[in-house]
Amino acid sequence: MNKGKAEEDDYWHSSKYSAFTFDDDDYDFTKLKESQRAVNSIRGLVEDDCEDDEDVEKVSWSGEPVGSILWGVKETASSLRTSGDTQNHGFPKIQHNPPLPRQSSGYSLSSLFKGKVSASAQSSLPDTSMRVYAPELRKPRSEYKDYDSDWNSEETIRRISHNSNVITAVLIFLKRTLSKAILFRELAEREVALRHFIHLLKETGEQRILVELLKKLGRMEDMALLQYKEHISIKDENQRKDFLKTCLSLPFSPDDSTHVQDHYMLLERQIIIEANDKRTDTEIFKKHPRKASILNMPIITTLYYSCFYHYGESEGTFSSPANIRKTFRISEKQYFLTALGARAKLKQWSDVDRLCNTTNWLGYTKKKSPIGFQRVVEILHKNGAPLQVLQDYMSLVDNTEVRVSLAQKFKCHDIVINTYKELKDRQQLIVYQSKLERGSPEYQVIDELIHSLNIRWKN
Amino acid sequence: MAQPGWRDAPSPPDFSLLKRLARDQLIYLLEQLPGKKDLFIEGDLMSPLDRIANVTTLKQHEVDKLYKVEHKPIVSTSDQLCFLIRPRVATVKWVSDVVNSDKAAGRFRRYKIIFCPQKFYVCDAVLEEEGVYGDVTTDSWHFYLLPLDEDIISMELPEFFRENFLEGDQRWVETAGNALHLLHSLYGPFSKVFGMGRCAKMAYESWRELQEESEQKSRRADIGTVFLVDRDVDYVTPLCSQVVYEGLVDDIFRIKCGSVEFGPEVTSSDKSVKVMLNSEDKVFSEIRNEHFSNVFSFLSQKARNLQTAYDKRRGMDIQQMKTFVSEELKGLKQEHRLLSLHIGASESIMKKKTKQDFQELLKTEHSLLEGFEVREAIAYIEEHISRQVSMVESLRLLCLLSLTENGLLPKDYRALKSQYLQSYGVEHLLTFANLRQLGVLVEQQPGETLTVMESKVGKLVNDKTAGKLTDAFSSLAKKSNFRALSKKLALVPKSDEEYDLRVPKDMAYIFSGAYVPLSCRLVEQVLERNGWTGLEEVTRMINRHEFAVGAGGGGPEGGEKTDAQRVILVMFLGGCTYSEIAALRFLGRERGLKFIVVTTAITNSGRLLEALLDH
């Protein structure tokens, strides 16, 4: 890229972190759009004769380059679809080929150990298949005198060095031959071998032994989490719920225990809500049909759903926002944000008002927002709130700078004007007026203001 | 963009040899099963295979139909089945099922499993247990290394990261050793090896053993120096938002095996286009390492040049026009196509990033890196979570917070975890357990105050004792020590200085001048010192396991270096990001070095965190 050349984008280099902005109306974005147009404008010239261009990769209908592996696989798949199920389900084919010679088993590890050698394994000691993994295992047995005389599991595991494949090989063998009690005891002292063993059991899906092992090692939290994990593979929601119930007694850490309790209660509740709402056809469901089931959704999503479809229900019902809020200890801020989002989405501005209203002990109502009124305005705007509603909330933004910039962004002229008036900033008013359409109501208002003699302007 | 080095960097060796070797071995293996056969390919092997062979190659060696492994009953009518798979238990079990259902149906076929890149013992054990050990033949296809570009080689093993660093299964270490061995015999002999990390050490040992067994051939080296880096030495860098073009494209569109699929929003048509992204793409190669803010001006300049070139046609006579068409038009058209794609991509990146308020996000990341206004950053993360913005993004920010702050305060940890589970699902308990195990999202232990004591003790007694103390403590919990490392290695440049992203002065440009990637800084420092001398404090903080072999006595090296010594292979065990590659390319240009990056896989924050989810 041209480095020395003074580009038009000196703009970028004025400060360190603001050098790079992702604002819409950004200068460079416009430039990018221009380049796009420039390139597009010459597209016509190029494309008419694109077909004969040997540079252009041949691409099949599936979008894969012809001849690629992906293309090949898709070809097979589509030919299968088109030809239907033409494979023969009929009689088994008569064998023409002689069967392949059977490969010998890999059980030869046993040849390492005295008294554990089965005749078949010994006779078929496979020289080749073992070589790759454990060179030392294919040495003549006489070299393993130490084992012949006095083999013990401890020694074997100690010998497991850095070669992971050997570790696994030995572990598989030990698992098949040793009693669990001895195996677990030996593993307890060897972290590397232990982690290999745990991973092996996870991979082969031997959950039961794994649970037993973790229990034996006193790793109760790991054991609890492992068992809890099983719920993911249970598809039926009632079975899943029942399973989660059995998890409640597992030895989780105190915090996790609460979370798992939440999980169980949530699913239990979701099942009830789902069963009811599936056949409900009250107005709200007709007007806003559900896009998906609420089963297995997170707590906040469930709260949103309840604020959307079950707002105003009494705290006694499972589906009411108040009940969900209480049961799952949802913070005030989180509740406010979620409820606001749901009610604004439904354009229920009066609900928004009520959500913000607080009454003090003298009976005055005052608007409060735990997330700040700026965010409230942004959420309302995103949901297409009318100008009046926006203005009401905008005027509650304390910081005048923030208020003015919000008002300008969302074109609430009254707020801009009132704020400048409040600040007695005549200059800013004049600047703002210059951006307005001459003769518009706002323009008139400012005109009157700046000529008013009743205001003591600061400038 | 860099200051020209004192000498031009040497050009990289020719890695296409690796592709040829892999292809030849595959053909050899296919020929081991003579006659027509159907080939089942593991899904994640398809793209790598595509880079070295095509359907014609396979057909020439009597592959009839191609299938993707889908862990479902098969419909093949062939008498011979060949399975090209990764050495995974689930896949081997599926193959066993295929064999067993044939047996049950009284059907006879020949079966061959080709494991890529190697077979594990556990695969044989599964075949045995399923009772099909004698029915299948097995082989290994040693396709360890796939060159993605002239300076990037990938092992295409994304599972390396989770299995090695989270599960503690070291099965792939040997594979890394084998890959090194292959590189050594083709492009070595290496004269120096540096490394940091436990896995790096083991991979080195594994390679050294192979080295001792094989005979040494004397050849002139192409690559003189090797650097092995464990991913767990630096988790901060891959978790930062990428802002160089190639990194952004990867974060947003996910580059797969050096190729990206641009959807309709980029192509401004109704179809998607797959594009190879490498140095052969003349537009891409000029912007890939650039900070995104520079990309616009470059693309618009290019577009203008292109326009001018086309405009030349006007007023040409027939003869000139003929020359224009035969000599220039094709090049222009090619450029036009690429330019239009990259402009479309930039536009789409802009739109996406504007929508998610990228500016605020970057500000938060920078605060965390600087350790400045951390409470505000936490509030930002909290809001991110409570608004249910992207699940992975929230996790990424939490991890960055924990890594840079050496863990979260217990009350923050509890609150943020509860909020996270409420927003994204309670089952993420499992994710949190994994992140804790890995040490990337942890609670500060009450014992953390020991750190203070430890440093005090360190001043009182000699260094050796302090080292022992640190070892004892670091065995309790893996700490990131980011703040101290950052200070020691000057990772965060002073914020009051202006940073000209167009003329970067150091590797920090890849993160808008806010942070020099730790991994690359370590490489730079060790190369500069020709060893670890003087970095004792740093190595203590990255949990030791550093080594230097063949580097002589240490200390800066005098005299001219040979070309091979200036070609440096950096192998990332557990993955590296495009931003790190861009940083190394920058370093290379500055120092007149050529970096070759070998990685177990290209990663980014999304891939890294997704690997740690338990779904």
Interface residues (C-beta under 8 A of the other chain):
Chain A: M1 N2 K3 E7 E8 D9 W12 H13 S15 K16 Y17 A19 F20 T21 F22 D23 D24 D28 F29 K31 L32 K33 E34 S35 Q36 A38 V39 N40 S41 I42 R43 L45 V46 C50 D53 D55 G63 E64 P65 G67 S68 I69 L70 W71 G72 V73 E75 T76 A77 S79 L80 D85 T86 Q87 N88 P92 K93 Q95 N97 P99 L100 R102 Q103 S105 G106 Y107 S129 V132 Y133 H162 N163 S164 N165 V166 I167 T168 A169 I172 E191 V192 R195 H196 I198 H199 L200 K202 E203 T204 E221 D222 L225 Y228 K229 H231 I232 D255 D256 H259 V260 D262 H263 L266 N296 M297 P298 I299 I300 T301 F328 I330 S331 K333 Q334 L337
Chain B: M1 I41 M46 S47 L49 D50 A53 N54 V55 T56 L58 K65 L66 Y67 K68 V75 S76 T77 D79 R88 V89 A90 A105 G106 R107 F108 R110 Q118 K119 F120 Y121 V122 D124 A125 V126 E128 Y133 G134 D135 T137 S140 E163 E167 G168 D169 Q170 R171 W172 V173 E174 M202 E205 S206 V243 S268 K271 S272 K274 E286 I287 E290 H291 F292 S293 N294 F296 S297 F298 L299 S300 Q301 K302 A303 R304 L306 Q307 Y310 K330 L332 K333 Q334 H336 R337 L339 S340 I343 G344 S346 E347 M350 K353 T354 D357 F358 Q359 L362 K363 H366 S386 R387 Q388 R414 K417 S418 Q419 L421 Q422 S423 Y424 G425 V426 E427 L429 L430 A433 S495 E497 E498 Y499 D500 L501 R502 V503 S512 G513 A514 D614 H615
